[in-house]
Amino acid sequence: IRPQEELSSIGDVFEEVKNNEGPQVPTIDLMEIEPEDRVVREKCREEIVKAAKEWGVMHLVNHGIPDDLIDRVRKAGQAFFDLPIEEKEKYANDQASGNVQGYGSKLANNASGQLEW
């Protein structure tokens, strides 16, 4: 939970999206990655790279992943985030030891020691 002074500076991104104002998460159609035309494939690749660099996130469409699998992954993620913090910490990465795989990131603690997750 963020302090009120931080929250007020963030704004309401959901209202911005609803009103089609402000930045929009890039949507990338992965059907464009399969054509024989190398120019089309390269354009799709460039869009993915740009979205990753500028946003760190993107909305992928026509990816071919079954809805059932997406639902199962979403439920597994929700089950993990519903765990007590002590249980989640068992899976935390430890960058100091070189273990970068696992739960968390270098941003997990802020300057005041608060957990970001």
C-alpha positions as CSV (number, residue, x, y, z in Angstrom):
1,I,0.0,0.0,0.0
2,R,1.4,3.3,-1.1
3,P,1.2,6.6,1.0
4,Q,-1.5,8.9,-0.2
5,E,1.0,11.5,-1.5
6,E,2.4,8.9,-3.9
7,L,-1.0,7.6,-4.9
8,S,-2.3,11.1,-5.9
9,S,0.7,11.6,-8.2
10,I,0.2,8.3,-10.0
11,G,-3.2,9.2,-11.3
12,D,-6.0,6.9,-12.4
13,V,-4.7,4.8,-15.3
14,F,-7.9,2.9,-15.5
15,E,-9.8,6.1,-16.1
16,E,-7.3,7.1,-18.7
17,V,-7.7,3.8,-20.6
18,K,-11.5,3.9,-20.3
19,N,-11.5,7.4,-21.8
20,N,-8.9,6.4,-24.5
21,E,-6.7,9.2,-23.2
22,G,-3.1,8.8,-22.1
23,P,-0.7,6.0,-23.1
24,Q,-2.0,2.6,-24.3
25,V,-0.3,-0.7,-23.7
26,P,1.0,-1.9,-27.1
27,T,-1.0,-4.6,-28.8
28,I,1.0,-7.0,-31.0
29,D,-0.6,-9.4,-33.4
30,L,1.6,-12.5,-33.5
31,M,-0.1,-13.7,-36.8
32,E,2.4,-11.3,-38.3
33,I,5.4,-13.3,-37.1
34,E,4.5,-16.4,-39.2
35,P,4.2,-15.1,-42.8
36,E,6.8,-16.1,-45.4
37,D,7.4,-12.4,-46.0
38,R,10.6,-11.5,-44.1
39,V,9.7,-7.8,-44.0
40,V,6.4,-8.5,-42.3
41,R,8.1,-10.8,-39.7
42,E,10.9,-8.3,-39.1
43,K,8.3,-5.5,-38.5
44,C,6.5,-7.7,-35.9
45,R,9.9,-8.5,-34.2
46,E,10.7,-4.8,-34.1
47,E,7.3,-4.0,-32.5
48,I,8.0,-6.7,-29.8
49,V,11.4,-5.2,-29.1
50,K,10.1,-1.7,-28.9
51,A,7.2,-2.7,-26.6
52,A,9.6,-4.6,-24.4
53,K,12.1,-1.7,-24.2
54,E,9.6,1.2,-23.8
55,W,6.9,-0.5,-21.8
56,G,8.2,-3.8,-20.4
57,V,4.8,-5.2,-21.2
58,M,2.6,-5.8,-24.2
59,H,-0.8,-7.3,-25.1
60,L,-0.2,-10.2,-27.5
61,V,-3.1,-11.4,-29.7
62,N,-3.3,-14.4,-32.0
63,H,-0.7,-16.2,-30.0
64,G,-2.3,-19.6,-30.2
65,I,-2.2,-20.3,-26.5
66,P,-5.5,-22.1,-25.5
67,D,-7.8,-20.1,-23.2
68,D,-7.9,-23.1,-20.9
69,L,-4.1,-23.0,-20.3
70,I,-4.3,-19.2,-19.8
71,D,-7.0,-19.7,-17.1
72,R,-5.0,-22.4,-15.4
73,V,-1.8,-20.2,-15.3
74,R,-3.9,-17.3,-14.0
75,K,-5.4,-19.4,-11.2
76,A,-1.9,-20.8,-10.3
77,G,-0.6,-17.3,-10.1
78,Q,-3.5,-16.1,-8.0
79,A,-3.1,-19.1,-5.6
80,F,0.6,-18.2,-5.2
81,F,-0.1,-14.5,-4.4
82,D,-2.8,-15.6,-1.9
83,L,-0.1,-17.4,0.1
84,P,1.2,-15.9,3.3
85,I,4.2,-13.8,2.8
86,E,6.4,-16.2,4.7
87,E,5.5,-19.0,2.2
88,K,6.2,-16.7,-0.8
89,E,9.6,-15.8,0.6
90,K,10.6,-19.4,0.4
91,Y,10.6,-18.9,-3.4
92,A,12.3,-15.5,-3.4
93,N,15.3,-14.9,-5.5
94,D,18.5,-13.8,-3.9
95,Q,20.5,-11.5,-6.2
96,A,23.3,-11.1,-3.7
97,S,24.1,-14.8,-4.0
98,G,23.6,-14.8,-7.7
99,N,20.3,-16.7,-7.5
100,V,18.2,-14.5,-9.9
101,Q,15.5,-17.2,-10.6
102,G,12.5,-17.2,-8.4
103,Y,9.9,-14.8,-7.0
104,G,10.7,-11.1,-6.5
105,S,13.0,-8.6,-8.0
106,K,15.6,-6.0,-7.1
107,L,12.6,-3.7,-6.5
108,A,11.0,-5.9,-3.9
109,N,12.1,-3.6,-1.1
110,N,11.9,0.2,-1.3
111,A,14.2,2.6,0.5
112,S,12.1,2.5,3.6
113,G,12.2,-1.3,3.7
114,Q,8.6,-1.8,2.7
115,L,7.9,-4.8,0.6
116,E,6.5,-3.8,-2.8
117,W,4.6,-7.1,-3.1
